[in-house]
Amino acid sequence: MEKKCPDYISNLNDYLDGGVTPELCAEIEAHVGQCKNCQIMVDTLKQTVRLCREGRPEALSPALEAKLAGLLKQHWDKKFGKK
């Protein structure tokens, strides 16, 4: 049975960290080389990891922090109900 995108997605973090077998690494690279969607996903994950490693915390203004906290609470309450 031929593997499809979901079969590889669960291994992408380990792949990017170098934690998969050489055989699986070759399979993933072959798949990503032929699948534009998975190529975009791998590129995005690589960029995210790079940005997280290079990034530094930025202070938010108190007004923006309060607005963001309110929006997050609103979405949380909508999804999980008020507690």
mmCIF file of the N, C-alpha and C atoms, coordinates in Angstrom:
data_MODEL
# 
_entry.id   MODEL 
# 
loop_
_atom_site.group_PDB 
_atom_site.id 
_atom_site.type_symbol 
_atom_site.label_atom_id 
_atom_site.label_alt_id 
_atom_site.label_comp_id 
_atom_site.label_asym_id 
_atom_site.label_entity_id 
_atom_site.label_seq_id 
_atom_site.pdbx_PDB_ins_code 
_atom_site.Cartn_x 
_atom_site.Cartn_y 
_atom_site.Cartn_z 
_atom_site.occupancy 
_atom_site.B_iso_or_equiv 
_atom_site.pdbx_formal_charge 
_atom_site.auth_seq_id 
_atom_site.auth_comp_id 
_atom_site.auth_asym_id 
_atom_site.auth_atom_id 
_atom_site.pdbx_PDB_model_num 
ATOM 1   N N  . MET A 1 1  ? 0.841   -1.179 0.000  1.00 0.00 ? 1  MET A N  1 
ATOM 2   C CA . MET A 1 1  ? 0.000   0.000  0.000  1.00 0.00 ? 1  MET A CA 1 
ATOM 3   C C  . MET A 1 1  ? 0.889   1.247  0.000  1.00 0.00 ? 1  MET A C  1 
ATOM 4   N N  . GLU A 1 2  ? 0.628   2.160  -0.897 1.00 0.00 ? 2  GLU A N  1 
ATOM 5   C CA . GLU A 1 2  ? 1.417   3.375  -1.026 1.00 0.00 ? 2  GLU A CA 1 
ATOM 6   C C  . GLU A 1 2  ? 1.096   4.340  0.108  1.00 0.00 ? 2  GLU A C  1 
ATOM 7   N N  . LYS A 1 3  ? 2.149   4.932  0.669  1.00 0.00 ? 3  LYS A N  1 
ATOM 8   C CA . LYS A 1 3  ? 1.946   5.907  1.734  1.00 0.00 ? 3  LYS A CA 1 
ATOM 9   C C  . LYS A 1 3  ? 1.450   7.214  1.150  1.00 0.00 ? 3  LYS A C  1 
ATOM 10  N N  . LYS A 1 4  ? 0.677   7.925  1.960  1.00 0.00 ? 4  LYS A N  1 
ATOM 11  C CA . LYS A 1 4  ? 0.135   9.217  1.561  1.00 0.00 ? 4  LYS A CA 1 
ATOM 12  C C  . LYS A 1 4  ? 0.568   10.273 2.571  1.00 0.00 ? 4  LYS A C  1 
ATOM 13  N N  . CYS A 1 5  ? 0.234   11.504 2.292  1.00 0.00 ? 5  CYS A N  1 
ATOM 14  C CA . CYS A 1 5  ? 0.657   12.638 3.131  1.00 0.00 ? 5  CYS A CA 1 
ATOM 15  C C  . CYS A 1 5  ? 0.468   12.400 4.630  1.00 0.00 ? 5  CYS A C  1 
ATOM 16  N N  . PRO A 1 6  ? -0.725  11.986 5.080  1.00 0.00 ? 6  PRO A N  1 
ATOM 17  C CA . PRO A 1 6  ? -0.905  11.798 6.533  1.00 0.00 ? 6  PRO A CA 1 
ATOM 18  C C  . PRO A 1 6  ? 0.066   10.788 7.140  1.00 0.00 ? 6  PRO A C  1 
ATOM 19  N N  . ASP A 1 7  ? 0.533   9.836  6.335  1.00 0.00 ? 7  ASP A N  1 
ATOM 20  C CA . ASP A 1 7  ? 1.489   8.851  6.842  1.00 0.00 ? 7  ASP A CA 1 
ATOM 21  C C  . ASP A 1 7  ? 2.833   9.488  7.180  1.00 0.00 ? 7  ASP A C  1 
ATOM 22  N N  . TYR A 1 8  ? 3.155   10.589 6.509  1.00 0.00 ? 8  TYR A N  1 
ATOM 23  C CA . TYR A 1 8  ? 4.431   11.261 6.742  1.00 0.00 ? 8  TYR A CA 1 
ATOM 24  C C  . TYR A 1 8  ? 4.316   12.410 7.745  1.00 0.00 ? 8  TYR A C  1 
ATOM 25  N N  . ILE A 1 9  ? 3.168   13.035 7.818  1.00 0.00 ? 9  ILE A N  1 
ATOM 26  C CA . ILE A 1 9  ? 3.005   14.220 8.655  1.00 0.00 ? 9  ILE A CA 1 
ATOM 27  C C  . ILE A 1 9  ? 3.347   13.936 10.113 1.00 0.00 ? 9  ILE A C  1 
ATOM 28  N N  . SER A 1 10 ? 2.970   12.789 10.609 1.00 0.00 ? 10 SER A N  1 
ATOM 29  C CA . SER A 1 10 ? 3.231   12.483 12.013 1.00 0.00 ? 10 SER A CA 1 
ATOM 30  C C  . SER A 1 10 ? 4.727   12.345 12.311 1.00 0.00 ? 10 SER A C  1 
ATOM 31  N N  . ASN A 1 11 ? 5.546   12.193 11.282 1.00 0.00 ? 11 ASN A N  1 
ATOM 32  C CA . ASN A 1 11 ? 6.990   12.046 11.473 1.00 0.00 ? 11 ASN A CA 1 
ATOM 33  C C  . ASN A 1 11 ? 7.785   13.307 11.143 1.00 0.00 ? 11 ASN A C  1 
ATOM 34  N N  . LEU A 1 12 ? 7.106   14.381 10.747 1.00 0.00 ? 12 LEU A N  1 
ATOM 35  C CA . LEU A 1 12 ? 7.838   15.555 10.288 1.00 0.00 ? 12 LEU A CA 1 
ATOM 36  C C  . LEU A 1 12 ? 8.691   16.213 11.368 1.00 0.00 ? 12 LEU A C  1 
ATOM 37  N N  . ASN A 1 13 ? 8.199   16.291 12.588 1.00 0.00 ? 13 ASN A N  1 
ATOM 38  C CA . ASN A 1 13 ? 9.003   16.893 13.653 1.00 0.00 ? 13 ASN A CA 1 
ATOM 39  C C  . ASN A 1 13 ? 10.276  16.088 13.882 1.00 0.00 ? 13 ASN A C  1 
ATOM 40  N N  . ASP A 1 14 ? 10.143  14.776 13.971 1.00 0.00 ? 14 ASP A N  1 
ATOM 41  C CA . ASP A 1 14 ? 11.328  13.935 14.149 1.00 0.00 ? 14 ASP A CA 1 
ATOM 42  C C  . ASP A 1 14 ? 12.257  14.038 12.942 1.00 0.00 ? 14 ASP A C  1 
ATOM 43  N N  . TYR A 1 15 ? 11.681  14.124 11.752 1.00 0.00 ? 15 TYR A N  1 
ATOM 44  C CA . TYR A 1 15 ? 12.478  14.283 10.535 1.00 0.00 ? 15 TYR A CA 1 
ATOM 45  C C  . TYR A 1 15 ? 13.304  15.560 10.597 1.00 0.00 ? 15 TYR A C  1 
ATOM 46  N N  . LEU A 1 16 ? 12.670  16.666 10.964 1.00 0.00 ? 16 LEU A N  1 
ATOM 47  C CA . LEU A 1 16 ? 13.386  17.936 11.032 1.00 0.00 ? 16 LEU A CA 1 
ATOM 48  C C  . LEU A 1 16 ? 14.443  17.947 12.129 1.00 0.00 ? 16 LEU A C  1 
ATOM 49  N N  . ASP A 1 17 ? 14.218  17.172 13.182 1.00 0.00 ? 17 ASP A N  1 
ATOM 50  C CA . ASP A 1 17 ? 15.189  17.085 14.274 1.00 0.00 ? 17 ASP A CA 1 
ATOM 51  C C  . ASP A 1 17 ? 16.279  16.051 14.002 1.00 0.00 ? 17 ASP A C  1 
ATOM 52  N N  . GLY A 1 18 ? 16.163  15.339 12.870 1.00 0.00 ? 18 GLY A N  1 
ATOM 53  C CA . GLY A 1 18 ? 17.149  14.307 12.539 1.00 0.00 ? 18 GLY A CA 1 
ATOM 54  C C  . GLY A 1 18 ? 16.938  13.020 13.309 1.00 0.00 ? 18 GLY A C  1 
ATOM 55  N N  . GLY A 1 19 ? 15.712  12.790 13.762 1.00 0.00 ? 19 GLY A N  1 
ATOM 56  C CA . GLY A 1 19 ? 15.431  11.630 14.609 1.00 0.00 ? 19 GLY A CA 1 
ATOM 57  C C  . GLY A 1 19 ? 14.702  10.496 13.926 1.00 0.00 ? 19 GLY A C  1 
ATOM 58  N N  . VAL A 1 20 ? 14.800  10.391 12.608 1.00 0.00 ? 20 VAL A N  1 
ATOM 59  C CA . VAL A 1 20 ? 14.176  9.265  11.916 1.00 0.00 ? 20 VAL A CA 1 
ATOM 60  C C  . VAL A 1 20 ? 15.273  8.401  11.294 1.00 0.00 ? 20 VAL A C  1 
ATOM 61  N N  . THR A 1 21 ? 14.924  7.191  10.986 1.00 0.00 ? 21 THR A N  1 
ATOM 62  C CA . THR A 1 21 ? 15.891  6.287  10.369 1.00 0.00 ? 21 THR A CA 1 
ATOM 63  C C  . THR A 1 21 ? 16.291  6.823  8.992  1.00 0.00 ? 21 THR A C  1 
ATOM 64  N N  . PRO A 1 22 ? 17.452  6.438  8.510  1.00 0.00 ? 22 PRO A N  1 
ATOM 65  C CA . PRO A 1 22 ? 17.856  6.870  7.168  1.00 0.00 ? 22 PRO A CA 1 
ATOM 66  C C  . PRO A 1 22 ? 16.852  6.452  6.092  1.00 0.00 ? 22 PRO A C  1 
ATOM 67  N N  . GLU A 1 23 ? 16.234  5.299  6.266  1.00 0.00 ? 23 GLU A N  1 
ATOM 68  C CA . GLU A 1 23 ? 15.248  4.826  5.293  1.00 0.00 ? 23 GLU A CA 1 
ATOM 69  C C  . GLU A 1 23 ? 14.017  5.725  5.276  1.00 0.00 ? 23 GLU A C  1 
ATOM 70  N N  . LEU A 1 24 ? 13.513  6.045  6.465  1.00 0.00 ? 24 LEU A N  1 
ATOM 71  C CA . LEU A 1 24 ? 12.343  6.926  6.544  1.00 0.00 ? 24 LEU A CA 1 
ATOM 72  C C  . LEU A 1 24 ? 12.691  8.329  6.069  1.00 0.00 ? 24 LEU A C  1 
ATOM 73  N N  . CYS A 1 25 ? 13.883  8.786  6.379  1.00 0.00 ? 25 CYS A N  1 
ATOM 74  C CA . CYS A 1 25 ? 14.336  10.092 5.915  1.00 0.00 ? 25 CYS A CA 1 
ATOM 75  C C  . CYS A 1 25 ? 14.307  10.140 4.387  1.00 0.00 ? 25 CYS A C  1 
ATOM 76  N N  . ALA A 1 26 ? 14.803  9.106  3.750  1.00 0.00 ? 26 ALA A N  1 
ATOM 77  C CA . ALA A 1 26 ? 14.807  9.051  2.283  1.00 0.00 ? 26 ALA A CA 1 
ATOM 78  C C  . ALA A 1 26 ? 13.382  9.019  1.739  1.00 0.00 ? 26 ALA A C  1 
ATOM 79  N N  . GLU A 1 27 ? 12.496  8.273  2.401  1.00 0.00 ? 27 GLU A N  1 
ATOM 80  C CA . GLU A 1 27 ? 11.083  8.214  1.977  1.00 0.00 ? 27 GLU A CA 1 
ATOM 81  C C  . GLU A 1 27 ? 10.432  9.599  2.063  1.00 0.00 ? 27 GLU A C  1 
ATOM 82  N N  . ILE A 1 28 ? 10.651  10.262 3.192  1.00 0.00 ? 28 ILE A N  1 
ATOM 83  C CA . ILE A 1 28 ? 10.055  11.580 3.391  1.00 0.00 ? 28 ILE A CA 1 
ATOM 84  C C  . ILE A 1 28 ? 10.594  12.556 2.349  1.00 0.00 ? 28 ILE A C  1 
ATOM 85  N N  . GLU A 1 29 ? 11.898  12.552 2.137  1.00 0.00 ? 29 GLU A N  1 
ATOM 86  C CA . GLU A 1 29 ? 12.484  13.474 1.167  1.00 0.00 ? 29 GLU A CA 1 
ATOM 87  C C  . GLU A 1 29 ? 11.973  13.204 -0.246 1.00 0.00 ? 29 GLU A C  1 
ATOM 88  N N  . ALA A 1 30 ? 11.804  11.936 -0.590 1.00 0.00 ? 30 ALA A N  1 
ATOM 89  C CA . ALA A 1 30 ? 11.261  11.596 -1.908 1.00 0.00 ? 30 ALA A CA 1 
ATOM 90  C C  . ALA A 1 30 ? 9.821   12.091 -2.028 1.00 0.00 ? 30 ALA A C  1 
ATOM 91  N N  . HIS A 1 31 ? 9.029   11.881 -0.981 1.00 0.00 ? 31 HIS A N  1 
ATOM 92  C CA . HIS A 1 31 ? 7.630   12.321 -0.993 1.00 0.00 ? 31 HIS A CA 1 
ATOM 93  C C  . HIS A 1 31 ? 7.550   13.842 -1.086 1.00 0.00 ? 31 HIS A C  1 
ATOM 94  N N  . VAL A 1 32 ? 8.316   14.522 -0.230 1.00 0.00 ? 32 VAL A N  1 
ATOM 95  C CA . VAL A 1 32 ? 8.291   15.985 -0.207 1.00 0.00 ? 32 VAL A CA 1 
ATOM 96  C C  . VAL A 1 32 ? 8.756   16.550 -1.553 1.00 0.00 ? 32 VAL A C  1 
ATOM 97  N N  . GLY A 1 33 ? 9.675   15.860 -2.199 1.00 0.00 ? 33 GLY A N  1 
ATOM 98  C CA . GLY A 1 33 ? 10.144  16.298 -3.504 1.00 0.00 ? 33 GLY A CA 1 
ATOM 99  C C  . GLY A 1 33 ? 9.079   16.229 -4.584 1.00 0.00 ? 33 GLY A C  1 
ATOM 100 N N  . GLN A 1 34 ? 8.040   15.429 -4.351 1.00 0.00 ? 34 GLN A N  1 
ATOM 101 C CA . GLN A 1 34 ? 6.974   15.259 -5.341 1.00 0.00 ? 34 GLN A CA 1 
ATOM 102 C C  . GLN A 1 34 ? 5.647   15.880 -4.918 1.00 0.00 ? 34 GLN A C  1 
ATOM 103 N N  . CYS A 1 35 ? 5.545   16.264 -3.666 1.00 0.00 ? 35 CYS A N  1 
ATOM 104 C CA . CYS A 1 35 ? 4.268   16.750 -3.122 1.00 0.00 ? 35 CYS A CA 1 
ATOM 105 C C  . CYS A 1 35 ? 4.410   18.216 -2.703 1.00 0.00 ? 35 CYS A C  1 
ATOM 106 N N  . LYS A 1 36 ? 3.802   19.088 -3.467 1.00 0.00 ? 36 LYS A N  1 
ATOM 107 C CA . LYS A 1 36 ? 3.907   20.530 -3.197 1.00 0.00 ? 36 LYS A CA 1 
ATOM 108 C C  . LYS A 1 36 ? 3.348   20.889 -1.815 1.00 0.00 ? 36 LYS A C  1 
ATOM 109 N N  . ASN A 1 37 ? 2.226   20.286 -1.426 1.00 0.00 ? 37 ASN A N  1 
ATOM 110 C CA . ASN A 1 37 ? 1.627   20.590 -0.120 1.00 0.00 ? 37 ASN A CA 1 
ATOM 111 C C  . ASN A 1 37 ? 2.560   20.211 1.024  1.00 0.00 ? 37 ASN A C  1 
ATOM 112 N N  . CYS A 1 38 ? 3.171   19.046 0.946  1.00 0.00 ? 38 CYS A N  1 
ATOM 113 C CA . CYS A 1 38 ? 4.086   18.625 2.011  1.00 0.00 ? 38 CYS A CA 1 
ATOM 114 C C  . CYS A 1 38 ? 5.365   19.455 1.979  1.00 0.00 ? 38 CYS A C  1 
ATOM 115 N N  . GLN A 1 39 ? 5.798   19.856 0.794  1.00 0.00 ? 39 GLN A N  1 
ATOM 116 C CA . GLN A 1 39 ? 6.970   20.715 0.686  1.00 0.00 ? 39 GLN A CA 1 
ATOM 117 C C  . GLN A 1 39 ? 6.706   22.049 1.394  1.00 0.00 ? 39 GLN A C  1 
ATOM 118 N N  . ILE A 1 40 ? 5.537   22.602 1.179  1.00 0.00 ? 40 ILE A N  1 
ATOM 119 C CA . ILE A 1 40 ? 5.161   23.852 1.852  1.00 0.00 ? 40 ILE A CA 1 
ATOM 120 C C  . ILE A 1 40 ? 5.126   23.641 3.359  1.00 0.00 ? 40 ILE A C  1 
ATOM 121 N N  . MET A 1 41 ? 4.579   22.512 3.808  1.00 0.00 ? 41 MET A N  1 
ATOM 122 C CA . MET A 1 41 ? 4.493   22.236 5.240  1.00 0.00 ? 41 MET A CA 1 
ATOM 123 C C  . MET A 1 41 ? 5.890   22.121 5.856  1.00 0.00 ? 41 MET A C  1 
ATOM 124 N N  . VAL A 1 42 ? 6.789   21.399 5.200  1.00 0.00 ? 42 VAL A N  1 
ATOM 125 C CA . VAL A 1 42 ? 8.148   21.242 5.717  1.00 0.00 ? 42 VAL A CA 1 
ATOM 126 C C  . VAL A 1 42 ? 8.861   22.594 5.740  1.00 0.00 ? 42 VAL A C  1 
ATOM 127 N N  . ASP A 1 43 ? 8.739   23.357 4.675  1.00 0.00 ? 43 ASP A N  1 
ATOM 128 C CA . ASP A 1 43 ? 9.373   24.673 4.629  1.00 0.00 ? 43 ASP A CA 1 
ATOM 129 C C  . ASP A 1 43 ? 8.836   25.584 5.727  1.00 0.00 ? 43 ASP A C  1 
ATOM 130 N N  . THR A 1 44 ? 7.535   25.534 5.957  1.00 0.00 ? 44 THR A N  1 
ATOM 131 C CA . THR A 1 44 ? 6.919   26.347 7.003  1.00 0.00 ? 44 THR A CA 1 
ATOM 132 C C  . THR A 1 44 ? 7.399   25.926 8.389  1.00 0.00 ? 44 THR A C  1 
ATOM 133 N N  . LEU A 1 45 ? 7.472   24.621 8.619  1.00 0.00 ? 45 LEU A N  1 
ATOM 134 C CA . LEU A 1 45 ? 7.971   24.136 9.911  1.00 0.00 ? 45 LEU A CA 1 
ATOM 135 C C  . LEU A 1 45 ? 9.424   24.537 10.127 1.00 0.00 ? 45 LEU A C  1 
ATOM 136 N N  . LYS A 1 46 ? 10.244  24.419 9.092  1.00 0.00 ? 46 LYS A N  1 
ATOM 137 C CA . LYS A 1 46 ? 11.649  24.826 9.205  1.00 0.00 ? 46 LYS A CA 1 
ATOM 138 C C  . LYS A 1 46 ? 11.752  26.316 9.542  1.00 0.00 ? 46 LYS A C  1 
ATOM 139 N N  . GLN A 1 47 ? 10.954  27.117 8.875  1.00 0.00 ? 47 GLN A N  1 
ATOM 140 C CA . GLN A 1 47 ? 10.956  28.563 9.118  1.00 0.00 ? 47 GLN A CA 1 
ATOM 141 C C  . GLN A 1 47 ? 10.481  28.871 10.535 1.00 0.00 ? 47 GLN A C  1 
ATOM 142 N N  . THR A 1 48 ? 9.458   28.175 10.992 1.00 0.00 ? 48 THR A N  1 
ATOM 143 C CA . THR A 1 48 ? 8.945   28.377 12.350 1.00 0.00 ? 48 THR A CA 1 
ATOM 144 C C  . THR A 1 48 ? 10.007  28.045 13.390 1.00 0.00 ? 48 THR A C  1 
ATOM 145 N N  . VAL A 1 49 ? 10.682  26.928 13.212 1.00 0.00 ? 49 VAL A N  1 
ATOM 146 C CA . VAL A 1 49 ? 11.747  26.531 14.144 1.00 0.00 ? 49 VAL A CA 1 
ATOM 147 C C  . VAL A 1 49 ? 12.852  27.579 14.141 1.00 0.00 ? 49 VAL A C  1 
ATOM 148 N N  . ARG A 1 50 ? 13.250  28.035 12.955 1.00 0.00 ? 50 ARG A N  1 
ATOM 149 C CA . ARG A 1 50 ? 14.305  29.040 12.856 1.00 0.00 ? 50 ARG A CA 1 
ATOM 150 C C  . ARG A 1 50 ? 13.898  30.334 13.566 1.00 0.00 ? 50 ARG A C  1 
ATOM 151 N N  . LEU A 1 51 ? 12.677  30.775 13.336 1.00 0.00 ? 51 LEU A N  1 
ATOM 152 C CA . LEU A 1 51 ? 12.210  32.006 13.965 1.00 0.00 ? 51 LEU A CA 1 
ATOM 153 C C  . LEU A 1 51 ? 12.138  31.867 15.487 1.00 0.00 ? 51 LEU A C  1 
ATOM 154 N N  . CYS A 1 52 ? 11.715  30.711 15.964 1.00 0.00 ? 52 CYS A N  1 
ATOM 155 C CA . CYS A 1 52 ? 11.631  30.492 17.416 1.00 0.00 ? 52 CYS A CA 1 
ATOM 156 C C  . CYS A 1 52 ? 13.017  30.485 18.050 1.00 0.00 ? 52 CYS A C  1 
ATOM 157 N N  . ARG A 1 53 ? 13.974  29.886 17.357 1.00 0.00 ? 53 ARG A N  1 
ATOM 158 C CA . ARG A 1 53 ? 15.334  29.841 17.905 1.00 0.00 ? 53 ARG A CA 1 
ATOM 159 C C  . ARG A 1 53 ? 15.995  31.211 17.890 1.00 0.00 ? 53 ARG A C  1 
ATOM 160 N N  . GLU A 1 54 ? 15.733  31.988 16.866 1.00 0.00 ? 54 GLU A N  1 
ATOM 161 C CA . GLU A 1 54 ? 16.369  33.291 16.726 1.00 0.00 ? 54 GLU A CA 1 
ATOM 162 C C  . GLU A 1 54 ? 15.595  34.408 17.425 1.00 0.00 ? 54 GLU A C  1 
ATOM 163 N N  . GLY A 1 55 ? 14.351  34.152 17.705 1.00 0.00 ? 55 GLY A N  1 
ATOM 164 C CA . GLY A 1 55 ? 13.489  35.196 18.233 1.00 0.00 ? 55 GLY A CA 1 
ATOM 165 C C  . GLY A 1 55 ? 13.830  35.600 19.645 1.00 0.00 ? 55 GLY A C  1 
ATOM 166 N N  . ARG A 1 56 ? 13.361  36.752 19.987 1.00 0.00 ? 56 ARG A N  1 
ATOM 167 C CA . ARG A 1 56 ? 13.506  37.236 21.352 1.00 0.00 ? 56 ARG A CA 1 
ATOM 168 C C  . ARG A 1 56 ? 12.159  37.825 21.771 1.00 0.00 ? 56 ARG A C  1 
ATOM 169 N N  . PRO A 1 57 ? 11.866  37.754 23.030 1.00 0.00 ? 57 PRO A N  1 
ATOM 170 C CA . PRO A 1 57 ? 10.575  38.261 23.495 1.00 0.00 ? 57 PRO A CA 1 
ATOM 171 C C  . PRO A 1 57 ? 10.427  39.755 23.214 1.00 0.00 ? 57 PRO A C  1 
ATOM 172 N N  . GLU A 1 58 ? 9.245   40.131 22.853 1.00 0.00 ? 58 GLU A N  1 
ATOM 173 C CA . GLU A 1 58 ? 8.908   41.538 22.629 1.00 0.00 ? 58 GLU A CA 1 
ATOM 174 C C  . GLU A 1 58 ? 7.826   41.917 23.623 1.00 0.00 ? 58 GLU A C  1 
ATOM 175 N N  . ALA A 1 59 ? 8.037   43.011 24.287 1.00 0.00 ? 59 ALA A N  1 
ATOM 176 C CA . ALA A 1 59 ? 7.038   43.485 25.250 1.00 0.00 ? 59 ALA A CA 1 
ATOM 177 C C  . ALA A 1 59 ? 5.852   44.076 24.497 1.00 0.00 ? 59 ALA A C  1 
ATOM 178 N N  . LEU A 1 60 ? 4.667   43.767 24.974 1.00 0.00 ? 60 LEU A N  1 
ATOM 179 C CA . LEU A 1 60 ? 3.444   44.343 24.414 1.00 0.00 ? 60 LEU A CA 1 
ATOM 180 C C  . LEU A 1 60 ? 3.025   45.520 25.270 1.00 0.00 ? 60 LEU A C  1 
ATOM 181 N N  . SER A 1 61 ? 2.389   46.458 24.649 1.00 0.00 ? 61 SER A N  1 
ATOM 182 C CA . SER A 1 61 ? 1.852   47.567 25.437 1.00 0.00 ? 61 SER A CA 1 
ATOM 183 C C  . SER A 1 61 ? 0.757   46.997 26.340 1.00 0.00 ? 61 SER A C  1 
ATOM 184 N N  . PRO A 1 62 ? 0.526   47.616 27.496 1.00 0.00 ? 62 PRO A N  1 
ATOM 185 C CA . PRO A 1 62 ? -0.528  47.116 28.376 1.00 0.00 ? 62 PRO A CA 1 
ATOM 186 C C  . PRO A 1 62 ? -1.889  47.045 27.682 1.00 0.00 ? 62 PRO A C  1 
ATOM 187 N N  . ALA A 1 63 ? -2.188  48.003 26.817 1.00 0.00 ? 63 ALA A N  1 
ATOM 188 C CA . ALA A 1 63 ? -3.482  48.001 26.121 1.00 0.00 ? 63 ALA A CA 1 
ATOM 189 C C  . ALA A 1 63 ? -3.576  46.811 25.163 1.00 0.00 ? 63 ALA A C  1 
ATOM 190 N N  . LEU A 1 64 ? -2.503  46.552 24.407 1.00 0.00 ? 64 LEU A N  1 
ATOM 191 C CA . LEU A 1 64 ? -2.514  45.427 23.468 1.00 0.00 ? 64 LEU A CA 1 
ATOM 192 C C  . LEU A 1 64 ? -2.555  44.103 24.212 1.00 0.00 ? 64 LEU A C  1 
ATOM 193 N N  . GLU A 1 65 ? -1.817  44.017 25.317 1.00 0.00 ? 65 GLU A N  1 
ATOM 194 C CA . GLU A 1 65 ? -1.826  42.792 26.118 1.00 0.00 ? 65 GLU A CA 1 
ATOM 195 C C  . GLU A 1 65 ? -3.226  42.512 26.665 1.00 0.00 ? 65 GLU A C  1 
ATOM 196 N N  . ALA A 1 66 ? -3.905  43.528 27.146 1.00 0.00 ? 66 ALA A N  1 
ATOM 197 C CA . ALA A 1 66 ? -5.266  43.370 27.673 1.00 0.00 ? 66 ALA A CA 1 
ATOM 198 C C  . ALA A 1 66 ? -6.230  42.964 26.563 1.00 0.00 ? 66 ALA A C  1 
ATOM 199 N N  . LYS A 1 67 ? -6.087  43.586 25.398 1.00 0.00 ? 67 LYS A N  1 
ATOM 200 C CA . LYS A 1 67 ? -6.961  43.251 24.263 1.00 0.00 ? 67 LYS A CA 1 
ATOM 201 C C  . LYS A 1 67 ? -6.747  41.802 23.831 1.00 0.00 ? 67 LYS A C  1 
ATOM 202 N N  . LEU A 1 68 ? -5.482  41.400 23.725 1.00 0.00 ? 68 LEU A N  1 
ATOM 203 C CA . LEU A 1 68 ? -5.168  40.026 23.333 1.00 0.00 ? 68 LEU A CA 1 
ATOM 204 C C  . LEU A 1 68 ? -5.701  39.023 24.356 1.00 0.00 ? 68 LEU A C  1 
ATOM 205 N N  . ALA A 1 69 ? -5.511  39.311 25.640 1.00 0.00 ? 69 ALA A N  1 
ATOM 206 C CA . ALA A 1 69 ? -6.015  38.428 26.694 1.00 0.00 ? 69 ALA A CA 1 
ATOM 207 C C  . ALA A 1 69 ? -7.532  38.317 26.615 1.00 0.00 ? 69 ALA A C  1 
ATOM 208 N N  . GLY A 1 70 ? -8.197  39.419 26.344 1.00 0.00 ? 70 GLY A N  1 
ATOM 209 C CA . GLY A 1 70 ? -9.652  39.394 26.215 1.00 0.00 ? 70 GLY A CA 1 
ATOM 210 C C  . GLY A 1 70 ? -10.112 38.561 25.030 1.00 0.00 ? 70 GLY A C  1 
ATOM 211 N N  . LEU A 1 71 ? -9.426  38.717 23.904 1.00 0.00 ? 71 LEU A N  1 
ATOM 212 C CA . LEU A 1 71 ? -9.784  37.921 22.721 1.00 0.00 ? 71 LEU A CA 1 
ATOM 213 C C  . LEU A 1 71 ? -9.559  36.434 22.954 1.00 0.00 ? 71 LEU A C  1 
ATOM 214 N N  . LEU A 1 72 ? -8.430  36.108 23.581 1.00 0.00 ? 72 LEU A N  1 
ATOM 215 C CA . LEU A 1 72 ? -8.149  34.699 23.870 1.00 0.00 ? 72 LEU A CA 1 
ATOM 216 C C  . LEU A 1 72 ? -9.197  34.112 24.811 1.00 0.00 ? 72 LEU A C  1 
ATOM 217 N N  . LYS A 1 73 ? -9.567  34.876 25.837 1.00 0.00 ? 73 LYS A N  1 
ATOM 218 C CA . LYS A 1 73 ? -10.607 34.404 26.765 1.00 0.00 ? 73 LYS A CA 1 
ATOM 219 C C  . LYS A 1 73 ? -11.933 34.222 26.046 1.00 0.00 ? 73 LYS A C  1 
ATOM 220 N N  . GLN A 1 74 ? -12.263 35.167 25.172 1.00 0.00 ? 74 GLN A N  1 
ATOM 221 C CA . GLN A 1 74 ? -13.515 35.084 24.415 1.00 0.00 ? 74 GLN A CA 1 
ATOM 222 C C  . GLN A 1 74 ? -13.544 33.817 23.549 1.00 0.00 ? 74 GLN A C  1 
ATOM 223 N N  . HIS A 1 75 ? -12.445 33.524 22.852 1.00 0.00 ? 75 HIS A N  1 
ATOM 224 C CA . HIS A 1 75 ? -12.380 32.318 22.025 1.00 0.00 ? 75 HIS A CA 1 
ATOM 225 C C  . HIS A 1 75 ? -12.415 31.054 22.881 1.00 0.00 ? 75 HIS A C  1 
ATOM 226 N N  . TRP A 1 76 ? -11.726 31.099 24.024 1.00 0.00 ? 76 TRP A N  1 
ATOM 227 C CA . TRP A 1 76 ? -11.714 29.950 24.939 1.00 0.00 ? 76 TRP A CA 1 
ATOM 228 C C  . TRP A 1 76 ? -13.142 29.669 25.433 1.00 0.00 ? 76 TRP A C  1 
ATOM 229 N N  . ASP A 1 77 ? -13.814 30.726 25.880 1.00 0.00 ? 77 ASP A N  1 
ATOM 230 C CA . ASP A 1 77 ? -15.180 30.572 26.385 1.00 0.00 ? 77 ASP A CA 1 
ATOM 231 C C  . ASP A 1 77 ? -16.121 30.054 25.303 1.00 0.00 ? 77 ASP A C  1 
ATOM 232 N N  . LYS A 1 78 ? -15.955 30.551 24.094 1.00 0.00 ? 78 LYS A N  1 
ATOM 233 C CA . LYS A 1 78 ? -16.795 30.096 22.989 1.00 0.00 ? 78 LYS A CA 1 
ATOM 234 C C  . LYS A 1 78 ? -16.571 28.622 22.691 1.00 0.00 ? 78 LYS A C  1 
ATOM 235 N N  . LYS A 1 79 ? -15.305 28.192 22.726 1.00 0.00 ? 79 LYS A N  1 
ATOM 236 C CA . LYS A 1 79 ? -14.995 26.805 22.389 1.00 0.00 ? 79 LYS A CA 1 
ATOM 237 C C  . LYS A 1 79 ? -15.270 25.836 23.535 1.00 0.00 ? 79 LYS A C  1 
ATOM 238 N N  . PHE A 1 80 ? -14.929 26.254 24.760 1.00 0.00 ? 80 PHE A N  1 
ATOM 239 C CA . PHE A 1 80 ? -14.993 25.325 25.896 1.00 0.00 ? 80 PHE A CA 1 
ATOM 240 C C  . PHE A 1 80 ? -16.060 25.697 26.922 1.00 0.00 ? 80 PHE A C  1 
ATOM 241 N N  . GLY A 1 81 ? -16.697 26.817 26.751 1.00 0.00 ? 81 GLY A N  1 
ATOM 242 C CA . GLY A 1 81 ? -17.709 27.239 27.717 1.00 0.00 ? 81 GLY A CA 1 
ATOM 243 C C  . GLY A 1 81 ? -17.079 28.011 28.859 1.00 0.00 ? 81 GLY A C  1 
ATOM 244 N N  . LYS A 1 82 ? -17.887 28.865 29.459 1.00 0.00 ? 82 LYS A N  1 
ATOM 245 C CA . LYS A 1 82 ? -17.372 29.671 30.586 1.00 0.00 ? 82 LYS A CA 1 
ATOM 246 C C  . LYS A 1 82 ? -17.193 28.782 31.794 1.00 0.00 ? 82 LYS A C  1 
ATOM 247 N N  . LYS A 1 83 ? -16.170 29.092 32.548 1.00 0.00 ? 83 LYS A N  1 
ATOM 248 C CA . LYS A 1 83 ? -15.876 28.340 33.779 1.00 0.00 ? 83 LYS A CA 1 
ATOM 249 C C  . LYS A 1 83 ? -16.013 29.242 34.971 1.00 0.00 ? 83 LYS A C  1 
# 
